[in-house]
Amino acid sequence: MRAVPRLFICTPSYYLQGGVERILESLARGLPSRGFEVVFGLAKGARFHDPARFRAAFPDVRGVDVDGTSGTVYGRRSALRRAIEAVDPDVVLIARMFDAYPVCSELKLRGHRLRLAVTVQAYEAEYFVDLARYQDFVDLCVTSGERIAATVRALTTLTNVVSIPGGVAPPHRVRVPHDGPLRIGYVGRIEQVQKRLRDLPLLRDELTRRGVPFTLDVAGDGTLADELRAQLPEARFHGWLSARELYERVYPELDVVVHFAEWEGMTIAPREAMAHGVVPVVSRFTGAEDFIDGVNALTFDVGDIRAAADALESLHRDRARLETLSRAARDSQQGIRSEEGAIDAWAAAFRDALARPPRIGTTFPDAPRDAGLLTRLHLPPTLAELVRRVRRRAHAAPGDEWPHWSGMPDAAIVRAVAEGAAPSGQSSV
């Protein structure tokens, strides 16, 4: 290993607004001062994935393009293999890029010294499926929350599993108590699947029926944005904002942040709000271990609009309780939950993985391959790739162009995850 270990982060470049991207940005910014060189492998596609756009959004990111514009499995993996061999990293971190699994496993079998790290940031079955299939090659798994970590341990033989929440930067200024209408906000992707944003107009209607005075701010973007703008004309829609803009313009001007999700990792936006003294009123989604009802948050069952309205109304009527929860919310985002604490934990996890012998499986797991006539004709892969580049396939979605997972389900793991493969972890807040 070189004097300054080199980390290579494999990531899609289409997504700019999620919590994973916030975490990767913080690693790019914070790990160099902790003795790591950080290089990104940015997925490039013909339609969706654009490394230049990603770099413009995250100026701290330094990396190389991984050219998958041919749209083929062979093309993606060949480009990724070339990039890894050129960068020659000590650690490779997979952040939602499936093709890195077979590439890194093959390189390990060939004798490359790299340690393979994987991050699982959401309680979704497909990530557990692929991790279990390649577990014999994985040296470190970093999860977002103890619930995900416990499930990884239950479904795999991995022992080096570490839960590190997305780090939250300290506020520029905190919210100020007041006696006016309750200032409610939502920050995140404006989607129905997972996020359940159609619950927001229902909550507005219930609060209005009860005569609770409030204001509503929505920061984010997504497929439901236009629909919600039409349904919530009284709300202030800010669109997508950078973390700096959220810290300056949104979080300090809220009293409460609402969240309706069905599942998450340790979601970052509500916790950033908490650092400003904003009280989260959130669903009891799978992975909601950071939000303790009546201590630093108020919680409700997923989809229970009346219970959410009860919580908000109680905070409006009892401002002393609002301030007690506000102080507890701020205090809860310290230590490993802070930006500096989280980066310290990532650095320690990488150092520990490097100190251990590499995990190298004896058999190479099955992985998807290019299908079609050229494969059936047994054309040499390099020649088939040239033909496929001429007849380039147009992908319909970012996850088709650069897959997040293998697409090879395991019924037993899917069932175990759906049933809750492991008990919820205990929060240390």
C-alpha positions as CSV (number, residue, x, y, z in Angstrom):
1,M,0.0,0.0,0.0
2,R,1.3,3.5,-0.9
3,A,2.0,6.1,1.8
4,V,-1.3,7.9,1.1
5,P,-4.0,5.3,0.3
6,R,-6.0,5.9,-2.8
7,L,-9.8,5.6,-2.7
8,F,-11.7,5.1,-6.0
9,I,-15.5,5.8,-5.7
10,C,-17.7,4.2,-8.4
11,T,-20.9,6.2,-8.8
12,P,-23.6,7.1,-11.2
13,S,-23.4,10.7,-12.5
14,Y,-27.1,11.3,-13.3
15,Y,-28.3,12.0,-9.7
16,L,-27.5,15.3,-8.1
17,Q,-30.1,15.7,-5.4
18,G,-30.0,12.7,-3.1
19,G,-28.5,12.0,0.3
20,V,-25.9,9.6,-1.3
21,E,-24.5,12.4,-3.3
22,R,-24.3,14.6,-0.2
23,I,-22.3,11.8,1.5
24,L,-20.0,11.4,-1.5
25,E,-19.4,15.1,-1.7
26,S,-18.4,15.2,1.9
27,L,-15.9,12.3,1.4
28,A,-14.4,14.2,-1.5
29,R,-14.0,17.2,0.6
30,G,-13.1,15.7,4.0
31,L,-11.0,12.5,3.4
32,P,-7.9,14.2,1.9
33,S,-7.2,16.0,5.2
34,R,-7.5,12.6,6.9
35,G,-4.8,11.0,4.7
36,F,-6.7,9.6,1.7
37,E,-6.5,10.5,-2.0
38,V,-10.0,10.4,-3.4
39,V,-10.7,9.7,-7.1
40,F,-14.1,9.2,-8.5
41,G,-15.1,6.9,-11.3
42,L,-18.1,8.8,-12.9
43,A,-20.5,6.8,-15.0
44,K,-20.9,8.2,-18.5
45,G,-23.8,7.3,-20.7
46,A,-25.2,8.2,-24.1
47,R,-28.3,9.8,-22.6
48,F,-28.5,10.1,-18.9
49,H,-25.2,10.0,-17.1
50,D,-23.1,13.1,-17.6
51,P,-19.8,13.4,-15.6
52,A,-19.4,17.1,-16.6
53,R,-22.8,17.9,-15.1
54,F,-21.9,16.0,-12.0
55,R,-18.6,17.9,-11.6
56,A,-20.3,21.2,-12.0
57,A,-22.7,20.3,-9.2
58,F,-20.0,19.0,-6.9
59,P,-16.8,21.0,-7.5
60,D,-14.8,19.1,-4.9
61,V,-15.1,15.9,-6.9
62,R,-12.0,14.9,-8.8
63,G,-12.2,11.8,-11.0
64,V,-12.2,10.0,-14.4
65,D,-15.0,9.3,-16.8
66,V,-16.1,5.7,-17.1
67,D,-17.4,5.5,-20.7
68,G,-20.5,3.3,-21.0
69,T,-21.9,5.2,-24.0
70,S,-22.0,1.9,-26.0
71,G,-24.9,0.9,-23.9
72,T,-23.6,-2.6,-23.4
73,V,-22.6,-4.7,-20.4
74,Y,-19.3,-5.5,-22.1
75,G,-18.6,-1.8,-22.8
76,R,-19.4,-0.7,-19.2
77,R,-17.3,-3.3,-17.5
78,S,-14.4,-2.9,-19.9
79,A,-14.3,0.9,-19.3
80,L,-14.6,0.4,-15.6
81,R,-11.8,-2.2,-15.6
82,R,-9.5,0.2,-17.5
83,A,-10.3,3.0,-15.2
84,I,-9.5,1.0,-12.0
85,E,-6.3,-0.4,-13.5
86,A,-5.2,3.1,-14.5
87,V,-6.0,4.7,-11.1
88,D,-4.6,1.7,-9.2
89,P,-6.6,2.2,-6.0
90,D,-6.1,0.7,-2.6
91,V,-9.8,0.8,-1.9
92,V,-12.8,0.7,-4.3
93,L,-16.1,2.0,-3.0
94,I,-19.3,0.9,-4.8
95,A,-22.0,3.5,-4.5
96,R,-25.0,2.2,-6.6
97,M,-23.0,0.9,-9.5
98,F,-23.5,-2.8,-9.9
99,D,-20.9,-3.5,-12.6
100,A,-18.1,-2.7,-10.2
101,Y,-18.9,-5.9,-8.3
102,P,-17.9,-8.3,-11.1
103,V,-15.0,-6.1,-12.3
104,C,-13.5,-5.8,-8.8
105,S,-14.1,-9.5,-8.0
106,E,-12.3,-10.4,-11.2
107,L,-9.4,-8.1,-10.5
108,K,-9.0,-9.6,-7.0
109,L,-8.9,-13.1,-8.5
110,R,-6.1,-11.9,-10.8
111,G,-4.1,-10.7,-7.8
112,H,-5.0,-7.0,-7.5
113,R,-4.4,-5.8,-3.9
114,L,-7.6,-3.6,-3.8
115,R,-10.1,-3.8,-0.9
116,L,-13.7,-3.7,-2.0
117,A,-16.1,-1.6,0.0
118,V,-19.8,-1.2,-0.6
119,T,-22.2,1.3,0.9
120,V,-25.9,0.4,1.4
121,Q,-27.9,3.5,2.0
122,A,-31.5,2.3,1.7
123,Y,-33.4,-0.7,3.0
124,E,-34.2,-2.1,-0.5
125,A,-34.0,-5.8,-1.3
126,E,-31.9,-5.5,-4.5
127,Y,-28.9,-4.1,-2.7
128,F,-28.9,-7.0,-0.2
129,V,-29.3,-9.5,-3.1
130,D,-26.1,-8.3,-4.9
131,L,-24.1,-7.9,-1.6
132,A,-25.0,-11.4,-0.6
133,R,-24.0,-12.8,-4.1
134,Y,-20.6,-11.1,-4.0
135,Q,-20.0,-11.2,-0.2
136,D,-16.9,-13.4,-0.4
137,F,-15.1,-10.5,-2.3
138,V,-16.3,-7.6,-0.1
139,D,-14.0,-6.3,2.6
140,L,-16.2,-3.6,4.1
141,C,-19.8,-2.7,4.1
142,V,-20.9,0.8,5.3
143,T,-24.6,1.2,5.9
144,S,-26.9,4.1,6.7
145,G,-28.3,3.0,10.0
146,E,-28.1,0.0,12.3
147,R,-31.3,-1.5,10.8
148,I,-29.5,-2.0,7.5
149,A,-26.3,-3.1,9.2
150,A,-28.2,-5.8,11.2
151,T,-29.8,-7.0,8.0
152,V,-26.5,-7.3,6.2
153,R,-25.1,-9.3,9.1
154,A,-28.2,-11.6,9.1
155,L,-28.1,-12.2,5.3
156,T,-24.3,-12.5,4.7
157,T,-21.1,-13.7,6.3
158,L,-19.7,-10.2,6.4
159,T,-18.3,-9.2,9.8
160,N,-16.8,-5.9,8.8
161,V,-20.1,-4.0,8.7
162,V,-20.2,-0.4,10.0
163,S,-23.1,2.0,10.3
164,I,-22.2,5.6,9.5
165,P,-25.1,8.1,9.2
166,G,-24.8,10.8,6.6
167,G,-22.9,13.6,8.3
168,V,-24.7,16.9,9.0
169,A,-22.8,20.2,8.8
170,P,-23.3,22.7,11.6
171,P,-25.9,25.4,11.0
172,H,-25.0,28.9,9.8
173,R,-27.8,30.2,12.1
174,V,-30.5,28.4,14.1
175,R,-34.3,29.0,14.0
176,V,-35.6,31.6,16.4
177,P,-38.7,31.0,18.6
178,H,-41.8,33.0,17.7
179,D,-45.6,33.0,18.3
180,G,-46.8,33.2,14.7
181,P,-48.2,30.5,12.4
182,L,-46.4,27.2,12.5
183,R,-43.7,27.2,9.8
184,I,-43.8,23.7,8.1
185,G,-41.3,22.5,5.5
186,Y,-40.6,19.6,3.3
187,V,-37.1,19.0,1.8
188,G,-36.3,16.2,-0.6
189,R,-37.3,14.5,-3.8
190,I,-40.9,15.2,-4.8
191,E,-42.0,11.7,-5.6
192,Q,-44.8,9.3,-4.7
193,V,-42.8,6.1,-4.7
194,Q,-40.9,5.9,-1.4
195,K,-41.5,9.6,-0.5
196,R,-45.3,9.6,-0.6
197,L,-45.6,13.3,-1.4
198,R,-49.3,13.0,-2.3
199,D,-49.7,12.9,1.5
200,L,-48.7,16.6,1.7
201,P,-52.0,18.0,0.2
202,L,-54.0,15.7,2.5
203,L,-52.1,17.0,5.5
204,R,-52.7,20.6,4.4
205,D,-56.4,19.9,4.1
206,E,-56.5,18.3,7.6
207,L,-54.7,21.2,9.2
208,T,-56.9,23.7,7.5
209,R,-60.0,21.9,8.7
210,R,-58.7,22.1,12.2
211,G,-58.0,25.8,12.0
212,V,-54.3,25.4,12.6
213,P,-52.4,28.5,11.2
214,F,-49.3,27.5,9.2
215,T,-47.0,28.3,6.3
216,L,-45.6,25.7,4.0
217,D,-42.3,25.6,2.2
218,V,-41.2,22.9,-0.2
219,A,-37.6,22.5,-1.4
220,G,-36.8,19.9,-3.9
221,D,-37.8,18.6,-7.3
222,G,-39.2,15.4,-8.9
223,T,-42.0,14.0,-11.0
224,L,-44.8,15.3,-8.7
225,A,-43.5,18.9,-8.6
226,D,-46.0,20.3,-11.1
227,E,-48.9,18.4,-9.6
228,L,-48.1,19.6,-6.1
229,R,-47.7,23.2,-7.2
230,A,-51.2,23.1,-8.7
231,Q,-52.6,21.5,-5.5
232,L,-50.8,23.7,-3.1
233,P,-51.0,27.3,-4.5
234,E,-50.4,28.7,-1.0
235,A,-47.0,26.9,-0.6
236,R,-43.6,28.4,-1.4
237,F,-41.8,26.1,-3.8
238,H,-38.1,26.7,-3.9
239,G,-37.1,24.0,-6.4
240,W,-33.9,22.1,-5.9
241,L,-31.4,24.0,-3.7
242,S,-27.8,23.3,-2.8
243,A,-26.9,22.4,0.8
244,R,-25.6,25.9,1.2
245,E,-28.8,27.5,0.0
246,L,-30.9,25.2,2.2
247,Y,-28.7,26.3,5.2
248,E,-29.1,30.0,4.4
249,R,-32.6,30.3,3.1
250,V,-34.8,27.4,4.3
251,Y,-33.8,25.5,7.4
252,P,-33.5,28.6,9.8
253,E,-37.0,29.8,8.7
254,L,-38.8,26.6,9.7
255,D,-40.2,25.2,12.9
256,V,-41.1,21.8,11.7
257,V,-40.0,19.5,8.8
258,V,-42.4,16.8,7.7
259,H,-41.4,13.5,6.0
260,F,-43.9,10.8,4.8
261,A,-41.5,8.1,3.4
262,E,-42.2,4.3,3.5
263,W,-38.5,3.5,3.7
264,E,-35.1,5.3,3.9
265,G,-31.6,5.0,5.2
266,M,-30.7,7.6,7.8
267,T,-32.2,10.3,5.6
268,I,-30.1,13.5,5.6
269,A,-32.5,16.4,4.9
270,P,-34.6,16.1,8.1
271,R,-31.5,15.7,10.1
272,E,-30.0,18.8,8.6
273,A,-33.1,20.6,9.7
274,M,-32.7,19.1,13.2
275,A,-29.3,20.7,13.4
276,H,-31.0,24.0,13.0
277,G,-33.5,23.3,15.8
278,V,-36.3,22.3,13.4
279,V,-38.5,19.6,14.9
280,P,-39.1,16.5,12.6
281,V,-42.6,15.2,12.3
282,V,-41.9,12.0,10.4
283,S,-43.4,8.7,9.5
284,R,-42.2,5.5,11.2
285,F,-40.5,4.4,8.0
286,T,-38.2,1.4,7.8
287,G,-34.9,2.9,9.0
288,A,-36.4,5.7,11.1
289,E,-34.1,5.0,14.0
290,D,-32.7,8.5,14.4
291,F,-36.2,10.0,15.2
292,I,-37.3,9.2,18.7
293,D,-40.9,10.0,19.3
294,G,-41.4,12.6,22.1
295,V,-37.6,13.0,22.6
296,N,-36.2,14.7,19.5
297,A,-39.1,14.2,17.1
298,L,-42.8,13.3,16.7
299,T,-43.6,10.3,14.6
300,F,-46.7,8.7,13.0
301,D,-47.6,5.5,11.2
302,V,-46.9,5.7,7.4
303,G,-49.9,7.1,5.7
304,D,-51.7,8.2,8.9
305,I,-52.5,11.8,8.0
306,R,-54.6,12.4,11.1
307,A,-51.8,11.4,13.4
308,A,-49.4,13.7,11.5
309,A,-51.9,16.5,11.9
310,D,-52.2,15.7,15.6
311,A,-48.5,16.1,16.1
312,L,-48.3,19.4,14.2
313,E,-51.4,20.8,16.0
314,S,-49.8,19.9,19.4
315,L,-46.7,21.8,18.5
316,H,-48.7,24.8,17.4
317,R,-50.8,24.8,20.6
318,D,-47.8,24.0,23.0
319,R,-44.9,26.2,22.1
320,A,-43.0,25.2,25.2
321,R,-43.0,21.6,23.9
322,L,-41.9,22.8,20.5
323,E,-38.9,24.5,22.0
324,T,-38.0,21.5,24.2
325,L,-38.0,19.2,21.1
326,S,-36.1,21.8,19.1
327,R,-33.2,21.8,21.6
328,A,-33.2,18.0,21.7
329,A,-33.2,17.9,17.9
330,R,-30.1,20.2,17.7
331,D,-28.3,18.2,20.4
332,S,-28.9,14.9,18.6
333,Q,-26.9,15.7,15.5
334,Q,-23.5,15.6,17.2
335,G,-20.6,13.1,17.2
336,I,-20.8,10.6,14.4
337,R,-23.9,12.3,13.1
338,S,-22.0,15.5,12.4
339,E,-20.2,16.0,9.2
340,E,-16.8,15.9,10.8
341,G,-17.7,12.9,12.9
342,A,-19.0,10.9,10.0
343,I,-15.9,11.6,7.9
344,D,-13.7,10.5,10.8
345,A,-15.7,7.2,10.9
346,W,-15.4,6.6,7.2
347,A,-11.6,7.2,7.4
348,A,-11.4,4.8,10.3
349,A,-13.4,2.1,8.4
350,F,-11.2,2.4,5.3
351,R,-8.0,2.1,7.4
352,D,-9.4,-0.9,9.2
353,A,-10.3,-2.6,5.9
354,L,-6.8,-2.0,4.6
355,A,-5.3,-3.5,7.7
356,R,-7.2,-6.8,7.2
357,P,-6.4,-9.5,4.8
358,P,-8.4,-9.1,1.5
359,R,-11.4,-11.3,1.1
360,I,-11.1,-13.3,-2.2
361,G,-13.8,-15.8,-3.1
362,T,-13.0,-19.1,-4.8
363,T,-15.8,-18.9,-7.3
364,F,-16.9,-16.1,-9.6
365,P,-20.7,-15.3,-9.1
366,D,-23.0,-15.2,-12.1
367,A,-23.5,-11.8,-13.5
368,P,-25.7,-10.5,-16.4
369,R,-24.2,-10.5,-19.8
370,D,-25.1,-9.0,-23.2
371,A,-27.8,-11.0,-24.9
372,G,-29.1,-11.2,-28.4
373,L,-28.1,-12.5,-31.8
374,L,-24.4,-11.5,-31.6
375,T,-24.1,-13.6,-28.4
376,R,-26.0,-16.5,-29.9
377,L,-23.6,-16.4,-32.9
378,H,-20.6,-16.6,-30.5
379,L,-19.1,-13.5,-32.0
380,P,-15.9,-12.5,-30.1
381,P,-16.8,-9.9,-27.4
382,T,-14.5,-7.2,-28.9
383,L,-16.1,-7.6,-32.3
384,A,-19.6,-7.8,-30.9
385,E,-18.9,-4.5,-29.0
386,L,-17.9,-2.7,-32.2
387,V,-21.2,-3.8,-33.9
388,R,-23.2,-2.8,-30.9
389,R,-21.6,0.6,-30.8
390,V,-22.8,1.2,-34.4
391,R,-26.3,0.0,-33.4
392,R,-26.3,1.8,-30.1
393,R,-29.1,0.9,-27.8
394,A,-31.2,3.8,-26.4
395,H,-31.9,3.2,-22.7
396,A,-35.2,4.3,-21.2
397,A,-33.9,5.2,-17.7
398,P,-30.8,6.1,-15.8
399,G,-30.8,2.7,-14.1
400,D,-30.9,0.9,-17.4
401,E,-28.0,2.9,-18.8
402,W,-25.8,2.2,-15.7
403,P,-27.7,-0.4,-13.5
404,H,-27.8,0.0,-9.7
405,W,-28.2,-3.7,-9.2
406,S,-27.8,-6.9,-11.1
407,G,-31.5,-7.5,-11.9
408,M,-31.0,-11.1,-10.7
409,P,-33.5,-11.5,-7.8
410,D,-33.1,-13.9,-5.0
411,A,-36.6,-14.8,-3.7
412,A,-35.4,-15.9,-0.3
413,I,-33.5,-12.6,0.4
414,V,-36.4,-10.5,-1.1
415,R,-38.8,-12.3,1.3
416,A,-36.4,-11.9,4.3
417,V,-36.0,-8.2,3.7
418,A,-39.8,-7.7,3.2
419,E,-40.4,-9.5,6.5
420,G,-37.6,-7.7,8.3
421,A,-34.6,-9.9,8.3
422,A,-33.2,-8.4,11.5
423,P,-34.6,-6.4,14.4
424,S,-34.3,-2.6,14.4
425,G,-31.1,-1.3,15.8
426,Q,-31.2,0.8,18.9
427,S,-30.4,4.5,18.4
428,S,-27.8,6.1,20.7
429,V,-29.4,9.6,20.5
